[in-house]
């Protein structure tokens, strides 16, 4: 099994803020580290290429690594952002050309291109939105081995969707210290999940990040059950509380294990197939449940999975807690649904 990965790294002027360059340096090193770890653990031969986007005053594309074993890559010691502009489309086209030049590119291999930027394209010469879109659509529609993942500022997602990038492969992030840290955490968990799917023979994905942004309210109502009148939701004002203690203070009685749900706001390493997943409409407050919730999220129906918070559009995601000691995060909500105890027992019995 062989995996090719191409990374476009933004070095344009907008990245000059010290907190962005420091965060970007740590982010890149962590991405390489998780790729190395997953490649070794799952015995997947991984070849990586890296291009720097927007180098120097003219904002050029520079090849840093070309089709090299990921195990040979070294972490960055610093991150220089001295570019003038952002030839983002050219950097993606450059990576496509590099990966297509591999001697076994037409064999049974997979390609993953990751684009990390804090801005839009503003200076590409060889590719524009139309020509790059045509190339990406061709690769995605004629082969089963190409995945394109973009991490971009808020407001850029729909433009990329129009270019043919699946909504589930786009993460919008805030240009702050915490924003880049959160984006990095989400990407690391998603990368780990991607390798897990590769080990099962899956060659590409349209749901690199958990995603509900393209799901309409009508689709949710059609395939899921409205349980709004059966649940209670409480805000968590103080972090670090254990979920059972929190719920029992609200109920003033003992909590049945499996009746409490935590809000998905950070990567989860293990979500078992018997755990109930609940979706809540942010606008209407309606709460829905059903096995099809996994299908809407693009998740498998069996096996333990890693789940990352992506752009869920109009919805919040709640995961059933089967631990009484789970620590709650301030600013999130806890959902309580007594009926879930019976559903989880039934699901676990047949899993």
N, C-alpha and C positions, 0 to 999 in steps of 0.2 A: 504494500500500500504506500502510495507516494502523494505528498501534499506540497504544492507550491504556494507561497505567500508573498504578496507584494505590498509594501507599506509606503504611502506618500506622507512625508513629514513636512509640516509648514514651517518655513524659516523667514517668512515675510516680515515687513516692518511692524505690522500690527501685533506681532508676538514679542516685541521688545521689552514689554513690562517684565520686571524681574520675577514677579510671582508666576507669570505665564511660562517663562523659559525654564524656571526651576521645576514647575509642575510638569511641563512637557518633557523635560529630561527624565524625571522619575517615571512618568507615564510610559515613555518609550522603553525604558529599561525593564519595567514591570511586564509590559506586553511581551518583550523578547524572553523574559524569564519564564512566563507561563507557557509560551510556545515550546521552549526547550523542555520544560517539565512534562507537558502533555505528550510531546513527541517521543520522549524516552519511555514514559509510563505505558503508552499505548503502542509503542514500537511502530510509529509511522515516520517514514523517511521524509523529513521536512526541509525544503529548500526555500531560502528567503532572499528577496531583493528589496532594496531600500533606495528611494529617490528623495532628494531634498527639493522642496518646492519653494521658489522665490529666493534664490541665493544671490547675494551681492546687490549693488545699486540698481542693476538692470532687471533683477527678479528672474533669474535663470533657473533651469532645471539641471540638477547635478546628480549623476549616478554615484551612490555611495557604496552599495553592495549589489552585485549581480549574480543571481542564481548560486548562492553559497549555502552550504549546510548551516542550519540554524545553530548548531553546536559550536561553530567557529566564531559566531558573532560575539563582540565584546560590548559591555555596557558603555554608555556615553558618560564622560566625566564633566562635560559642560554642554550647553545648548546655545549656539550663537544664532541670533535672529537679526541679520543685517540686510535682509532683502528689501527691495523697494516695493514690489507688487506681488500678486499671487496668480501665477499661471497654473491654476488648479487642474483644468481640463487637460493641459499638456502633460502634467505629472501622471494623471491616470492613463492617458494614451501611451506614455512612455513605459509604464509598468506593464500594460497589456502587451506591448511589443517585446519587452524583455522576456516575459513569461512564455509568449508564443515562440520565442527563439530557442527554448529548451529542446534538446534532441528528442525527448519522449513526449512532447506536447500533445501529440495526437493519440497517445496511448491512454490507458485507463487511469488517468491521474486527475487530481482536482486542483482548482485555482481559487485562491481567496485574495482579493485586493481590499486593503483597508486604507481609507483616506481620513486623515486627521487634520483639521484646519479650524482656524478661528474666523475665517472670512470667506467671501465668495470669490469666484474666478473673476479677474479683471485685466489679465494681460496675456492669455494664451495666444499662440501664433499658429500652431499646427492643428489644434482642435478647437471647435466651438461647441455650444450646447447641442446643436443638431448633429454634427458629425460624430461626436462622442456618444450621443444617445443611440444613433444608428449602430455603432460598433458594439455597445453594451447589449442592446436588444438582440442583435444577431448572435452574440455569444451565448446569451441566456436562453434564446429560443431554439438554437440549432444544436446545442450540446447540453449535457447534464452536469457539467463540471465547473461552471463559473459562478462565483458569489462575489458581489460587490457590496461593501459595507462603508458607510459614510458617517463620520462624527462631525457635525457642523453646528454653527450658531443657531439660536432660535429664529424661526422665520424663514429658514432656507429649505426646509423639508419638502414642501409642496413642489418647489421648482425641480428638485431631484426626482420626486415621484413622477412628474411629467416627463422626465428624461428616461424613465423606465426602471429606476431603482425601486425595489420593493419597499413599502413603508416599514416593514418589520426589520429592514437592514439599515435604518437610519436612526441615529441618536442625536437629538439636539441638546446642546449643553450651554451652560451659562459661563461667561468669561470672568470667573472669579476663582479665588483659591479653592473654595469648597466645591465650586462647579467642576473644576478640572479633576479634583480628587474623586468626586462621585462618578464622573464620566469614566474615569480609569477603573474604578471598582466594578462598574457595570460591564465594561468591555472585557475585563479579566474573567469574570464569571461566564460571560457569553462565549468567550474563546474556549474555555474549558468544556462547555456544553457542545460547542461545534466539534471538538475533537472526539467527544463521546459519540456523536452522530456519525462521524467519519469511521469510527471503529465498527459501527454497525453496517457500513457500506453506503451510507448516504453521501452523495458527492457534492451537493449544493443545498443552499437553504434560502428561503425568502423570509425567515423569521429568526435572524441572528439575535435580535433583541426581542423579548416578549412584547407583543404588539396587539392593540385593539383599536388603533387609530382609524382603520378602514372599515370597521364594523358599524353598521347602522343600528339605530334603536329598534327598527322593525325586525332585523335579523336576530337581535338578542331576545326580543319578545317572542319570536316564533319558535326558537329552539330551546329556550330556557324557561324555568318556572319562576313566576313572581312570588317571592316570599317576604315582601316588605312588611306585611302585617305580623310576621312570625319572629322578627328579629328586633334586637335593641342595639344601639350603637352609642359608645361613650368615647369622648376625646381623652387622650392621654396628655396631661399637662406637665407631669414630672417623669422624666426618663429613669430607667433603671429598675422600675417596679417589676415584680414577678407577676405573670399573667393571672395565676390563680388568686393571689392575694388581691389583686386589683379588681377582678370580677366579683369575688366574694364580698368585698366591701360595698360594691354596687348592689348586689343581690340581697345582701344581709342573710345569706344562707350558703351552704356548701355548693360548690360548682361541680357539675358532672364533667369528667374528663372528655374532651372532644367537642364541647359546646361553645368554646371560645375561638375566635379567629383574629389573627393579627394582620395588619395592613402591609402589603408588599411594598417596601421602600428601599430595600437593599438586596444584594444577591443572596440567594438561599442555596446552600450546598446540597441539601437533600430534601426533596419533596416527594414523598412516597405516593404510589398510584392510588392508594386507598384514601388519601386525604381529600376532603371536599374543598373545592375552590368556589368562591362566591364573587360575583361581579356587582358593583354598585354604580348606578348612573349618577355622576357628579351633579348634573343639572336638576334632575327630577327627584333624586334621592331614592329611586326605586332599586330594590335589591333582588338579584336573580341567582338561581342555582340550577345545577343540572350537569350531567356528565359531559354535555356538549360545550361546557365552559372550556374544557381542555382543547377541544377542537378549534374554538374561536381564537385561542391563544397560540395555536399551532403546536400543541404539546402532545407527546405520545400518551396512549391510554394505559400503558403498562410500563413497569420498571420505575426505579428511583431516578429523578431528574434533578438537574441544577436549573434554577429559575432566576432570571435577572429582571429587574424593573426596567421596562422600556417606555416608549411613548404609548400610553394606553388610551389616548384620545379623551373621550368623555367619561372614562370609567376608572374606578379604583378597584384593585384586586385584593381579596382577602383569602388567606391560607389558613386552613384548620390547624390549630395547635394541639398536638398530642403530648406536650410537655407542660408540666405545671410550673416549671422554673424559667420559662422563656422571659427574657428581659425586654421590656417595652421601650419604645423610642418616643421621646417627647414630640408632640406635634402630629402624631399619628392617631388612628382610632382603633378601638377594639370592638368587634362585632360579636354579639351573643345570639346563638341559635340553638335552642335545646334539641330540636329534631335531628341535628347533625350527628348526635351521638349514635343514634340508631343506623343512620346511613353509613357512617364510617365502619361500624361493626359488620354490616352486611357486605360492604365493599372489600374489607380486609379478609372476610371469610372466603371470598372467591378469587382473591388476588394470588 
